[in-house]
Structure formats: C-alpha cells, structure tokens
Amino acid sequence: MPELLTDDGLVSLFLLSFCAATLLPLGSEWLLVVLLLDGIDPAAAVATATLGNSLGAGTSYLIGRCSSNWLTDKLLRIDSKQQQRAGDWFNRYGSWSLLLSWMPLIGDPLCLVSGILKTHPLRFTLLVTTGKGLRYLTIAWLTLQGRQMIP
C-alpha cells in the first residue's frame, strides 16, 4: 500500500488532500512528510497539497451555498453543534476566520458556514488557500529542518 501512495506521489497527495477537506476524516500531512523525506520537490508538494485541500474546502463552501441541510448533515457529517460553533467564529471574526480553515474540527464547518453566509467566492478562495498553504509550508519547512538534524 505505501508504494501505491508514493509511486504516484503528487497525484496521491492531491487526492488525499482533497478528500481530507471534504467527506473523509483523513489527514494529508503525513503523506506530505513521507514524500518530502523521499526526496520529492518541496515546492511542488506544497503547491499540490494546498491546491487539493483548497479545492476540497471549496466543495464544502459550494454545498453550504447551494444545497440543503441533508447534504450538510449526511454527506459532510457536520452536525448543527459544529455548524453553530463555526458560525460563532465566523460572526466574531468575520471572513478572516477562514485563514483557520485548516484546523481540525472547525475548518470544514467554517467553509460550510462561509457558503451558507454567501461569502464572496474570491475572498473565500484567497483566505482559505492562504491559510492552508501556510500550514503545508510550515509542515514542509519543519520536515526539511528535522531531516537535516538527523545524521
């Protein structure tokens, strides 16, 4: 199984990053670390993970903007308590809270609430992509720094 993920590393990273921001309770950071330690180009890896994760978040945004509660509850599994917490964050900090869309438990509901509240798509895209990109960039930097420390 690990060979399957690393043989087509960037494709796997894109798909895992996309899914991690949508339906499945997955994390994509581990594959980014594995690929970096395997010698993949860091810029390409960070860009791929950021794009996949941002597009996945865009799916949540579109579901919030265009769909019913059934999709939110059943497909995304974001219950009303999570939506309320995300809504409170969103109301308190405005669309700037989307910079935290990478956070576990709050990130997906923030994207959904942003769609429900009809945040401008360009603003959504810029803030989400910036937040997620900074997260992946930090993970890549820490990974590469850590690799240099190990003999």
N, C-alpha and C positions, 0 to 999 in steps of 0.2 A: 504493500500500500504506500509506504513512504516514497518509493521510486515513482509511482504514478503521479504523486504531487510535485516531485522535484524535477522529473524529466521534462515536463511542460510547465516549468516554474512560474513564469509570468501569467500564463493562462490560468493555472490553478490559483494563483494569488488573486487575480482579478475576480474569478468566480467565487472564491471563498470570502473575499472582502465584500463583494456584492451581497451574498447570502447572509453574511454576519450582520448586515444593516437592515435586513428585511425579515423574512419568515423564521429563520432558524436561529436557535440560541447558540451561535458559534462565535469563536474568536478567530481573527485572522492574523493577529500579531505574531503568533508562534511560527506560522509559515514564513512570514517576512524575516524573522530571526534565522530560521533554518536556511533560507535561500541566501541571506547575506553571509552566513558562515560558510556556505557552499561556494561563495565567490561571485554571485550574481551582481550585476551592475547596480549599485545602491540608488542612483538617480532613477533608473528605470523601475526598480522595485517599489520605491516610494511613490512614484507617479502612478504606477499600476494599482497599487493598493488604495491610494487616495481616490482615483477615478472610480474603481469598483465600489468602494464604500460610499462615496458620494452619490453615485447613481442608485445604489440600494436605498439610501436615505431619501432620494428623490421619489422612489416608489412609495414610501410611507407618506411623503408630502402629497403626492397625487391621490392616494387613497383618502387622505383626510380632506382634500379639496373637492374631490369628485364623487365620493361614494357614501355608502350607508354605514350605520353602526354595526351591521352584521359583519362586514368585511373587517372592520377595526377589531371587533371582539373575537371573531372566529379565525380569521386568516392571520392577522398580525398578533393575536393574543395579547393585546394591550387593553387591560380592563379599565373600568371607569376610575378606579383609585389612581392608577398610573397616569391616566389622562388628566385627572384633577391636579395631581402633583406637578405634572409638566405644564398645565395651564397656569398654575400659580407662579411657577418660574417665569413663564412667558409673560404673564401680566406684570410681574415685578420688574423684570429686566428687559422686557421687550424682545425684539428680534435678535438683539445681541446675544441672547441666551443660546442661540443656535451655534455659537462658537463652541459650546459644550455638547454638541450633538454626538460626540464620540464617547461620552460617558456611559458606562453600563447602567442599565435600569431606567435612566432618564432620557437618554439620547433618542431612542426610537419614538417614544411618546412626544418628545419635543418637536420632532419632524412632523408627526401626525397633527399635533395641535397647530403647528405653523400652517399646515394645509387647510385645516378647518377654519382658521382665522384669516385665511387668504393672504398670507404674506406674499409680497411681490416675488415672482419666481427668480428674478435676477438676484435680488437681495438674499433670498434663501440659498441659492447656489453659491454665491460668493462667501457667505458666512459659514455654511456647512463645509464647503471644500477647504476653506482656510483652517477651520478647527480640526478637521480630520487629517489634513495634510501636515499640520504641525505635530499632531500626535504620532503619525507614522515617521516623520522626520526625526522626532525625538527618540523613538524606539530604534531607528536605524543608527543614529549617532551613538546612542548608548551601547548598542550591539557592537559596532565597529571599534569603539573605545575599549570595551571589555575584551574584545578579541586581541587587541594589542597588548593587553596586560597579562594574558596567558601565554606562557612560553611554549 
